[in-house]
Amino acid sequence: MPLATRLALFLVLVALPLTAQAQSGWQPLIERLAADGYDQARLQTIFSDPRAEFLEWVIPKKSTHSEAALDYEQFLQDESRQRAATFLDTHRSLLARIEATYNVAPEILTALLEVETRLGNYTGQTRTVNALASLARGGMDDKANAAAKRQGQWAYKELKALLDWRPQSGAELLKLRGSPFGAFGIPQFIPSSAAAYGQDFDESGRVDLFSLPDALASAALYLQKHGWTPDLDREDKLQIIKHYNHSTPYAKAVLALAERLSRGPEAE
């Protein structure tokens, strides 16, 4: 047997116990999903993949996360405002078509996506299935505290929504990356929102939240379905934006940035 072949075989044999250990750790979650009607062979394919890592750190991170502690003022600074203004000018035609379809102003959508992902420049690096599966599995632990159990129940529902929304192979599912809390794409949708509001605006044949037309249209539909109309007063607009993220500082930052974009540079 050639040396290269023997070396490759050795590496496979070394990796097998690690793969088996990982699969064993996921087994309670696999069994729960299978009991809910998900294909066991597909689940085994996903959770036996070496990329299907249990992220223990996301459990305390989720339970201690505080929106109030985040620096939303940064989105009213020159760098953020200039990036948003440039985006608005560059994509004015697309934004106008979306406004005509969903009745949501370009400035609001631009501000929303600037605050979410810096207009798609940072969408997150955590594998979405790992984030949700880890939170769900952590909540199933007998020693899990009340917060971990609550977030585990939420994550389990979102994991099912992810499996339903992207019924491709396990390998393709494991390519999807986003925030540590299961949101992904330019608009940072969780899977249930992607299923409910995702739009194929570029008519590619599938919803792709990393595609700018789909991302903008999906965010616009989300706002529209939660009651957005152009004639709302400022307080009502804030409340609708808070459906997107249940944070008052977040909503105020989005609306303030949108208002500055509407006034234009001459008002600065």
PLY file of the C-alpha trace (Angstrom):
ply
format ascii 1.0
element vertex 268
property float x
property float y
property float z
element edge 267
property int vertex1
property int vertex2
end_header
0.00 0.00 0.00
1.50 3.42 -0.97
2.54 5.69 1.90
0.03 8.38 0.93
-2.82 5.85 1.03
-1.70 4.49 4.42
-1.53 8.04 5.78
-5.01 8.87 4.52
-6.41 5.68 6.07
-4.71 6.50 9.37
-6.29 9.97 9.44
-9.73 8.52 8.75
-9.36 5.98 11.56
-8.21 8.68 13.99
-11.19 10.86 13.08
-13.78 8.11 13.52
-13.92 8.18 17.34
-14.32 11.96 17.27
-17.15 11.73 14.74
-18.86 9.00 16.77
-18.49 11.08 19.93
-20.00 14.13 18.24
-22.87 12.06 16.87
-23.51 10.54 20.28
-23.71 14.02 21.82
-26.33 15.06 19.29
-28.31 11.82 19.63
-31.00 13.13 22.04
-31.66 16.03 19.68
-31.71 13.71 16.67
-34.21 11.44 18.41
-36.44 14.36 19.34
-36.43 15.68 15.78
-37.08 12.19 14.39
-40.03 11.82 16.77
-41.38 15.06 15.29
-41.27 13.55 11.81
-37.88 14.57 10.45
-36.02 12.07 8.32
-33.52 10.22 10.53
-31.09 9.53 7.70
-30.93 13.22 6.86
-30.43 14.12 10.52
-27.61 11.58 10.84
-25.97 13.04 7.74
-26.07 16.53 9.21
-25.02 15.76 12.77
-22.32 13.23 11.93
-20.58 15.81 9.75
-17.38 17.11 11.43
-18.63 20.66 10.87
-21.64 20.01 13.12
-20.01 21.29 16.29
-21.65 21.73 19.67
-21.03 25.38 20.58
-21.17 25.39 24.36
-20.32 29.10 24.49
-23.52 30.22 22.75
-25.69 29.09 25.68
-24.41 31.60 28.28
-23.89 34.21 25.54
-27.56 34.02 24.57
-28.84 34.20 28.16
-26.61 37.15 29.09
-27.03 39.11 25.85
-28.28 42.67 26.47
-29.44 44.87 23.62
-29.45 47.87 25.95
-25.68 47.53 26.38
-24.93 47.72 22.65
-23.54 50.89 21.06
-26.21 51.92 18.58
-24.94 55.50 18.55
-22.18 54.32 16.20
-24.75 54.18 13.40
-25.28 57.92 13.61
-21.60 58.69 13.16
-20.07 59.95 9.91
-18.71 56.59 8.69
-22.05 54.83 9.03
-24.08 57.72 7.60
-21.77 58.06 4.61
-21.89 54.32 3.89
-25.70 54.41 4.04
-25.91 57.52 1.83
-23.62 55.92 -0.77
-25.70 52.73 -0.73
-28.89 54.76 -1.16
-27.50 56.50 -4.23
-25.99 53.35 -5.73
-29.14 51.24 -5.40
-31.79 53.93 -5.87
-33.45 52.14 -8.81
-33.77 48.83 -6.94
-34.99 50.58 -3.80
-37.59 52.49 -5.83
-38.96 49.25 -7.29
-39.18 47.74 -3.82
-40.91 50.85 -2.49
-43.45 50.63 -5.31
-44.15 46.99 -4.37
-44.16 47.15 -0.55
-44.68 50.84 0.23
-41.59 51.09 2.43
-39.25 54.04 1.88
-35.67 53.43 0.65
-34.27 55.36 3.60
-35.91 53.04 6.14
-34.67 49.88 4.42
-31.18 51.30 4.02
-31.02 52.32 7.67
-32.37 48.96 8.82
-29.79 46.95 6.91
-26.99 49.31 7.90
-27.75 48.68 11.57
-28.23 44.95 11.03
-25.15 44.05 8.95
-23.52 47.26 7.76
-25.43 46.75 4.52
-24.26 43.18 4.09
-20.60 43.77 4.95
-20.86 41.68 8.11
-23.43 38.89 8.22
-21.75 36.62 10.80
-19.47 33.58 10.74
-21.26 31.09 13.03
-22.82 28.08 11.31
-26.55 28.62 11.71
-27.41 24.97 12.27
-24.68 24.74 14.94
-25.94 27.82 16.77
-29.57 26.68 16.89
-28.80 23.01 17.51
-26.42 23.88 20.35
-29.00 26.10 22.05
-31.67 23.44 21.55
-29.43 20.63 22.84
-28.29 22.73 25.80
-31.88 23.31 26.85
-32.48 19.56 26.94
-29.78 19.00 29.56
-31.12 17.93 32.96
-28.84 20.47 34.62
-29.92 23.37 32.39
-31.21 26.41 34.23
-34.56 28.04 33.47
-33.06 30.53 31.00
-31.26 27.81 29.06
-34.44 25.74 28.89
-36.47 28.69 27.59
-33.95 29.58 24.93
-33.61 25.88 24.11
-37.33 25.63 23.36
-37.13 28.72 21.15
-34.04 27.40 19.34
-35.64 23.98 18.80
-38.59 25.62 16.99
-36.20 27.71 14.90
-34.07 24.65 14.12
-37.18 22.90 12.79
-38.01 26.00 10.74
-34.47 25.92 9.32
-34.77 22.24 8.40
-38.12 22.93 6.75
-37.03 26.08 4.95
-33.83 24.69 3.44
-34.60 21.06 2.60
-31.29 20.52 0.84
-28.62 18.04 1.86
-26.85 18.28 5.18
-23.68 19.45 3.46
-25.42 22.49 1.94
-27.21 23.30 5.18
-23.90 23.37 7.02
-22.61 26.09 4.68
-25.12 28.62 6.02
-23.51 31.11 8.42
-24.81 34.00 10.48
-25.02 35.31 14.02
-24.40 33.18 17.13
-28.15 33.29 17.78
-29.34 31.79 14.49
-29.99 34.90 12.37
-28.50 34.99 8.89
-28.33 36.90 5.64
-28.15 40.62 4.96
-31.39 41.30 6.89
-30.46 38.86 9.70
-33.67 36.83 9.62
-34.20 33.89 11.92
-35.46 30.80 10.05
-39.15 31.30 10.90
-38.99 34.86 9.56
-37.18 33.66 6.43
-39.99 31.17 5.83
-42.74 33.71 6.46
-41.32 36.80 4.75
-38.53 35.68 2.42
-38.98 37.06 -1.11
-37.48 35.96 -4.42
-37.36 39.53 -5.74
-34.60 38.85 -8.27
-36.65 35.93 -9.66
-33.77 33.48 -9.38
-36.11 30.65 -8.43
-35.21 30.65 -4.73
-35.09 33.00 -1.77
-31.51 34.02 -1.06
-31.13 36.40 1.88
-27.52 37.04 0.85
-28.84 38.48 -2.43
-29.44 42.22 -2.13
-32.78 42.32 -4.02
-34.16 39.40 -1.99
-32.81 40.82 1.28
-34.29 44.29 0.76
-37.65 42.95 -0.44
-37.87 40.49 2.45
-37.18 43.22 5.02
-39.75 45.45 3.29
-42.41 42.74 3.40
-41.65 42.13 7.08
-42.27 45.80 7.89
-45.35 45.94 5.67
-46.91 42.86 7.29
-46.33 44.39 10.73
-48.32 47.48 9.78
-45.87 49.84 8.10
-47.38 52.63 6.01
-45.77 55.93 4.95
-48.25 58.07 6.92
-47.48 56.57 10.35
-46.41 58.94 13.08
-42.93 58.61 14.57
-43.99 56.60 17.62
-45.87 54.05 15.51
-42.83 53.67 13.26
-40.66 52.99 16.29
-43.05 50.31 17.51
-43.05 48.52 14.15
-39.25 48.60 13.93
-39.21 47.03 17.42
-40.98 44.00 15.96
-37.81 43.47 13.95
-35.65 43.74 17.06
-37.23 44.14 20.49
-34.90 46.96 21.49
-35.76 50.61 21.91
-32.17 51.83 21.30
-32.09 49.73 18.12
-35.38 51.14 16.82
-34.36 54.71 17.64
-31.04 54.28 15.81
-32.73 52.88 12.68
-35.32 55.65 12.57
-32.83 58.44 13.34
-30.50 57.26 10.57
-33.41 57.00 8.13
-34.50 60.54 8.99
-31.00 61.88 8.39
-30.85 60.10 5.05
-34.21 61.63 4.11
-32.98 65.13 4.90
-29.87 64.67 2.78
-26.33 65.98 3.28
-27.36 69.63 2.99
-29.26 69.31 6.29
-26.19 68.14 8.22
0 1
1 2
2 3
3 4
4 5
5 6
6 7
7 8
8 9
9 10
10 11
11 12
12 13
13 14
14 15
15 16
16 17
17 18
18 19
19 20
20 21
21 22
22 23
23 24
24 25
25 26
26 27
27 28
28 29
29 30
30 31
31 32
32 33
33 34
34 35
35 36
36 37
37 38
38 39
39 40
40 41
41 42
42 43
43 44
44 45
45 46
46 47
47 48
48 49
49 50
50 51
51 52
52 53
53 54
54 55
55 56
56 57
57 58
58 59
59 60
60 61
61 62
62 63
63 64
64 65
65 66
66 67
67 68
68 69
69 70
70 71
71 72
72 73
73 74
74 75
75 76
76 77
77 78
78 79
79 80
80 81
81 82
82 83
83 84
84 85
85 86
86 87
87 88
88 89
89 90
90 91
91 92
92 93
93 94
94 95
95 96
96 97
97 98
98 99
99 100
100 101
101 102
102 103
103 104
104 105
105 106
106 107
107 108
108 109
109 110
110 111
111 112
112 113
113 114
114 115
115 116
116 117
117 118
118 119
119 120
120 121
121 122
122 123
123 124
124 125
125 126
126 127
127 128
128 129
129 130
130 131
131 132
132 133
133 134
134 135
135 136
136 137
137 138
138 139
139 140
140 141
141 142
142 143
143 144
144 145
145 146
146 147
147 148
148 149
149 150
150 151
151 152
152 153
153 154
154 155
155 156
156 157
157 158
158 159
159 160
160 161
161 162
162 163
163 164
164 165
165 166
166 167
167 168
168 169
169 170
170 171
171 172
172 173
173 174
174 175
175 176
176 177
177 178
178 179
179 180
180 181
181 182
182 183
183 184
184 185
185 186
186 187
187 188
188 189
189 190
190 191
191 192
192 193
193 194
194 195
195 196
196 197
197 198
198 199
199 200
200 201
201 202
202 203
203 204
204 205
205 206
206 207
207 208
208 209
209 210
210 211
211 212
212 213
213 214
214 215
215 216
216 217
217 218
218 219
219 220
220 221
221 222
222 223
223 224
224 225
225 226
226 227
227 228
228 229
229 230
230 231
231 232
232 233
233 234
234 235
235 236
236 237
237 238
238 239
239 240
240 241
241 242
242 243
243 244
244 245
245 246
246 247
247 248
248 249
249 250
250 251
251 252
252 253
253 254
254 255
255 256
256 257
257 258
258 259
259 260
260 261
261 262
262 263
263 264
264 265
265 266
266 267
